[in-house]
Amino acid sequence: MELLEAIRRRRTTNTPMKVTPLSHEHKRLLIEAAARVPSHFNSQPWRFVVVEDRRQIAHIAQIAGEAMRQLMEEGQFVARYRRYFRFSREESLRTGNGIYIDNVPSVLRPMVQLIFSEQVGSLLSKLGVAAILGNDQRRIVERSGMLLAITLDRQEYRPAELSGLYASITLGAVIQTLWLVTTALDIGMQFISTPLEIPHFKAQLVELLGIPPEYELVAIFRMGYRDPNASRNTIDWTSSQRKPFTELVHYERWGGALPPAFAQAPSLLWADQPELLP
Ligand SMILES: Cc1cc2nc3c(=O)[nH]c(=O)nc-3n(C[C@H](O)[C@H](O)[C@H](O)COP(=O)(O)O)c2cc1C
């Protein structure tokens, strides 16, 4: 696949994937491609854990589901991330960012805005929303070909210092490379952040994966060959919208307007395939 095509098509895969293991060649390609990214002084601070054992995946899925349920029930998730939720297509296009909760059971649809408002933990559990999201999370993590944990060397990853920023920059490059390569191979990829948001669930993952103290678990992903017949989560979202490039860039100095020829330059990214436009 061409690079621009992969950039266009890359998306978070928020649906079940095939549980078929990834081929060994594909796994090797992913790790070798990730290892090509730049790092501070070529420090290569990343180490990976590939998880394919079905029981181990099921165990991590159960932890992820439980973490999601707890975050929703205690209201932390909504309180922390409320500002990113969008409740209509119009709102998602107007803001150009956030996640648009577009798939909700019809009985919950009239109160979706209330459900995702702050301080409604008990309401959420009464309505069963926390349980639904927890089940959805467990189900999709279970339906993955493999999980990939990324760790960073703590000698490099010191969050309070500049080296922490440098290690994070390199981590971002690793993740995007993995994402583009999985896209090219028709493999889905999704962050599983919820267990890392609650310290005791993160500790369980560190223990399960046997990560030594010199390494910090910084991200975990699910991956798998795409399943074209996969059904969406009970409560689900999309986030393909992006802010227009003219809103993101200043010219010459902060606040400087773009010259018209630059602002109106044809888009090479979308020119061939306007149907993929976010
Ligand atoms: C640090 C980070 C954490 C994320 N955590 C999650 C997550 O837990 N679950 C999930 O489905 N997506 C997660 N995402 C993916 C974003 O929601 C997604 O990239 C964004 O909505 C844009 O959608 P797209 O990837 O389909 O373009 C995360 C992304 C980043 C960079």
The ligand as a Tripos MOL2 file, in Angstrom:
@<TRIPOS>MOLECULE
LIG
   31    33     1     0     0
SMALL
NO_CHARGES

@<TRIPOS>ATOM
      1 C1         -2.8140    8.1780   24.1230 C.3       1 LIG1
      2 C2         -4.0310    7.6280   23.4100 C.ar      1 LIG1
      3 C3         -4.9250    6.8170   24.1080 C.ar      1 LIG1
      4 C4         -6.0370    6.2860   23.4710 C.ar      1 LIG1
      5 N1         -6.8730    5.4290   24.1470 N.ar      1 LIG1
      6 C5         -7.8810    4.8170   23.4850 C.ar      1 LIG1
      7 C6         -8.6760    3.8120   24.1050 C.ar      1 LIG1
      8 O1         -8.5060    3.4720   25.2650 O.2       1 LIG1
      9 N2         -9.6400    3.2050   23.3910 N.ar      1 LIG1
     10 C7         -9.8540    3.5230   22.0840 C.ar      1 LIG1
     11 O2        -10.7140    2.9310   21.4590 O.2       1 LIG1
     12 N3         -9.1220    4.4750   21.4700 N.ar      1 LIG1
     13 C8         -8.1410    5.1230   22.1340 C.ar      1 LIG1
     14 N4         -7.3610    6.0430   21.4860 N.ar      1 LIG1
     15 C9         -7.6450    6.3290   20.0670 C.3       1 LIG1
     16 C10        -8.3280    7.6960   19.8490 C.3       1 LIG1
     17 O3         -9.6110    7.6970   20.4360 O.3       1 LIG1
     18 C11        -8.4220    7.8910   18.3350 C.3       1 LIG1
     19 O4         -7.1260    7.8830   17.7970 O.3       1 LIG1
     20 C12        -9.0750    9.2160   17.9630 C.3       1 LIG1
     21 O5        -10.4150    9.2240   18.4080 O.3       1 LIG1
     22 C13        -9.0670    9.4260   16.4460 C.3       1 LIG1
     23 O6         -9.6840    8.3310   15.8040 O.3       1 LIG1
     24 P1         -8.9300    7.4610   14.7110 P.3       1 LIG1
     25 O7         -7.7680    6.7880   15.3910 O.co2     1 LIG1
     26 O8         -9.9330    6.4600   14.2120 O.co2     1 LIG1
     27 O9         -8.4640    8.3990   13.6540 O.co2     1 LIG1
     28 C14        -6.2730    6.5870   22.1040 C.ar      1 LIG1
     29 C15        -5.3710    7.4120   21.4120 C.ar      1 LIG1
     30 C16        -4.2510    7.9130   22.0430 C.ar      1 LIG1
     31 C17        -3.2660    8.7400   21.2570 C.3       1 LIG1
@<TRIPOS>BOND
     1     1     2 1
     2     2     3 ar
     3     2    30 ar
     4     3     4 ar
     5     4     5 ar
     6     4    28 ar
     7     5     6 ar
     8     6     7 ar
     9     6    13 1
    10     7     8 2
    11     7     9 ar
    12     9    10 ar
    13    10    11 2
    14    10    12 ar
    15    12    13 ar
    16    13    14 ar
    17    14    15 1
    18    14    28 ar
    19    15    16 1
    20    16    17 1
    21    16    18 1
    22    18    19 1
    23    18    20 1
    24    20    21 1
    25    20    22 1
    26    22    23 1
    27    23    24 1
    28    24    25 2
    29    24    26 1
    30    24    27 1
    31    28    29 ar
    32    29    30 ar
    33    30    31 1
@<TRIPOS>SUBSTRUCTURE
     1 LIG1         1 GROUP 0 **** ****
